[in-house]
Amino acid sequence: MLLYCSLAKRAVGQEDKLGWLLVEDDTDIRNVVAVMMSVWGEKPLPFPDGNAAWAWLDSVANGTFTGELPELALMDIRMPGYTGDKIAARIRQTSAIKDIPIILMTAFSLNDSEVKQMIDQTGIDYLINKPLPDMEDFRSTLYRVRDDKRAKMSAAAKANADKIDTGKVVDAGKVDNVEKKE
């Protein structure tokens, strides 16, 4: 009954949902996570490895991708072709999706210093260790990271709007005077 209700909710509200990018080379994990995303009412955009995701990023960057862009990226770190951290860095350089939350998954143990370095170098928002947490914790984590990123982006946009009203614009930590248009 619970699954039926979740699927019914998804069918009703699916049209206003953006996709969630999913890059995972393990077929079982990719399929299970894609089903979970669908049950939660999200539209998975799955890729089997880093090369396939990179090719998709090429189409986004050159404007030939015509589908909906994702609002979140969930990727494995270590996989064939381009790794999740390399894809994350490329997402941050792709203007159409540079601000989406990026969550990496790994079965390898990383110390705090390695995690901080990865965040600083690639711009990821969160790291999840495998095995993945139970379904509810996993869902809560993904939505929390997404919502936190939305709040930060909204606050930054408001700060910039306030700066424009006063004749100053914030850009990458710099404040420059700009001509105020009335």
C-alpha positions as CSV (number, residue, x, y, z in Angstrom):
1,M,0.0,0.0,0.0
2,L,2.8,2.5,0.9
3,L,4.6,1.8,-2.4
4,Y,1.3,2.2,-4.3
5,C,0.7,5.6,-2.6
6,S,4.2,6.8,-3.3
7,L,3.9,5.8,-7.0
8,A,0.5,7.5,-7.3
9,K,2.0,10.7,-5.8
10,R,4.8,10.5,-8.3
11,A,2.5,10.2,-11.2
12,V,0.5,13.2,-10.1
13,G,3.4,15.6,-9.4
14,Q,6.0,14.2,-11.8
15,E,5.5,16.8,-14.5
16,D,7.0,19.6,-12.3
17,K,10.0,17.6,-11.2
18,L,13.5,18.1,-12.6
19,G,15.8,15.2,-13.2
20,W,18.4,13.9,-10.9
21,L,21.7,13.0,-12.6
22,L,22.9,9.5,-11.5
23,V,26.3,8.2,-12.6
24,E,27.1,4.8,-11.2
25,D,29.0,1.9,-12.9
26,D,27.6,-0.8,-10.7
27,T,24.4,-1.9,-12.5
28,D,22.7,-3.1,-9.4
29,I,23.3,0.0,-7.4
30,R,22.4,2.3,-10.4
31,N,19.1,0.4,-10.9
32,V,18.2,0.3,-7.2
33,V,19.0,4.0,-6.8
34,A,17.1,4.9,-10.0
35,V,14.0,3.0,-8.7
36,M,14.3,4.8,-5.4
37,M,14.5,8.2,-7.1
38,S,11.4,7.3,-9.1
39,V,9.5,6.2,-5.9
40,W,10.4,9.5,-4.3
41,G,8.9,11.3,-7.3
42,E,12.1,12.3,-9.0
43,K,13.1,11.6,-12.6
44,P,16.5,9.8,-12.7
45,L,18.9,10.6,-15.6
46,P,21.2,7.5,-15.3
47,F,24.6,6.9,-16.9
48,P,26.6,3.7,-16.6
49,D,30.0,5.3,-16.4
50,G,32.1,8.4,-16.5
51,N,32.5,8.4,-20.2
52,A,28.8,8.4,-20.9
53,A,28.3,11.2,-18.4
54,W,31.1,13.2,-20.0
55,A,29.6,12.8,-23.4
56,W,26.3,14.1,-22.0
57,L,28.1,17.1,-20.5
58,D,29.6,17.8,-23.9
59,S,26.1,18.0,-25.3
60,V,25.0,20.3,-22.4
61,A,28.0,22.5,-22.9
62,N,27.6,22.9,-26.6
63,G,23.9,23.4,-26.5
64,T,22.8,20.2,-28.3
65,F,21.1,18.6,-25.3
66,T,17.4,19.4,-25.5
67,G,16.1,17.6,-22.4
68,E,15.5,19.0,-18.9
69,L,18.7,19.7,-17.0
70,P,19.1,18.0,-13.7
71,E,18.6,19.8,-10.3
72,L,21.0,17.4,-8.5
73,A,23.9,15.1,-9.3
74,L,24.6,11.8,-7.5
75,M,27.7,10.0,-8.7
76,D,30.2,7.3,-7.8
77,I,33.8,8.4,-7.4
78,R,35.7,5.5,-8.8
79,M,34.3,4.1,-12.1
80,P,35.6,3.4,-15.6
81,G,36.4,6.5,-17.7
82,Y,36.1,9.8,-16.0
83,T,35.8,9.6,-12.2
84,G,33.0,11.3,-10.3
85,D,35.3,14.0,-8.9
86,K,36.4,14.9,-12.5
87,I,32.8,15.0,-13.6
88,A,31.9,17.2,-10.6
89,A,34.6,19.6,-11.5
90,R,33.3,19.7,-15.1
91,I,29.8,20.3,-13.9
92,R,31.0,23.3,-11.9
93,Q,32.5,24.7,-15.2
94,T,29.3,24.1,-17.2
95,S,27.3,27.3,-16.9
96,A,23.8,25.7,-17.4
97,I,24.3,23.4,-14.4
98,K,27.2,24.8,-12.4
99,D,25.1,25.5,-9.3
100,I,23.4,22.1,-8.8
101,P,24.2,20.2,-5.7
102,I,26.7,17.4,-6.3
103,I,26.9,14.4,-4.1
104,L,29.6,11.8,-4.5
105,M,29.4,8.1,-3.3
106,T,32.3,5.9,-2.5
107,A,33.1,2.5,-1.1
108,F,36.6,3.7,-0.3
109,S,37.5,5.2,3.0
110,L,38.6,8.8,2.8
111,N,40.0,10.7,5.8
112,D,38.7,14.2,6.7
113,S,41.7,15.8,4.9
114,E,41.0,13.9,1.6
115,V,37.3,14.8,1.8
116,K,38.1,18.5,2.4
117,Q,40.5,18.5,-0.5
118,M,37.9,16.9,-2.8
119,I,35.4,19.5,-1.8
120,D,37.9,22.4,-2.4
121,Q,39.1,21.0,-5.7
122,T,35.8,19.9,-7.3
123,G,33.1,21.8,-5.6
124,I,31.1,18.8,-4.4
125,D,28.5,19.4,-1.7
126,Y,28.5,16.1,0.1
127,L,30.1,12.7,0.2
128,I,28.2,9.5,1.0
129,N,30.0,6.3,2.0
130,K,28.9,2.9,0.6
131,P,27.3,0.7,1.5
132,L,24.5,3.3,1.1
133,P,22.4,4.1,4.2
134,D,18.9,2.8,4.6
135,M,16.3,4.2,2.1
136,E,14.9,6.8,4.4
137,D,18.3,8.1,5.6
138,F,19.5,8.2,2.0
139,R,16.4,10.1,0.8
140,S,16.7,12.5,3.7
141,T,20.3,13.2,3.0
142,L,19.8,13.9,-0.7
143,Y,16.9,16.2,-0.1
144,R,18.7,18.0,2.8
145,V,21.7,18.6,0.6
146,R,19.5,19.8,-2.3
147,D,17.5,22.1,0.0
148,D,20.6,23.5,1.7
149,K,22.1,24.3,-1.7
150,R,18.8,26.0,-2.8
151,A,18.9,28.1,0.4
152,K,22.5,29.2,-0.2
153,M,21.8,30.1,-3.8
154,S,18.6,32.0,-2.8
155,A,20.5,33.9,-0.1
156,A,23.3,34.7,-2.6
157,A,20.8,35.9,-5.2
158,K,19.1,38.1,-2.6
159,A,22.4,39.5,-1.5
160,N,23.3,40.4,-5.1
161,A,19.8,41.9,-5.6
162,D,20.4,44.1,-2.5
163,K,23.8,45.1,-3.8
164,I,22.4,46.0,-7.2
165,D,19.8,48.3,-5.5
166,T,22.7,50.0,-3.8
167,G,24.9,50.2,-6.9
168,K,27.2,47.3,-6.0
169,V,27.4,43.8,-7.3
170,V,28.9,40.8,-5.5
171,D,30.9,38.5,-7.9
172,A,33.1,35.8,-6.6
173,G,33.7,37.6,-3.4
174,K,34.5,40.9,-5.0
175,V,32.4,44.0,-4.8
176,D,32.5,46.4,-7.7
177,N,30.7,49.6,-8.4
178,V,28.3,49.4,-11.3
179,E,26.2,51.9,-13.0
180,K,22.7,51.8,-11.5
181,K,20.0,51.6,-14.1
182,E,16.7,53.3,-13.2
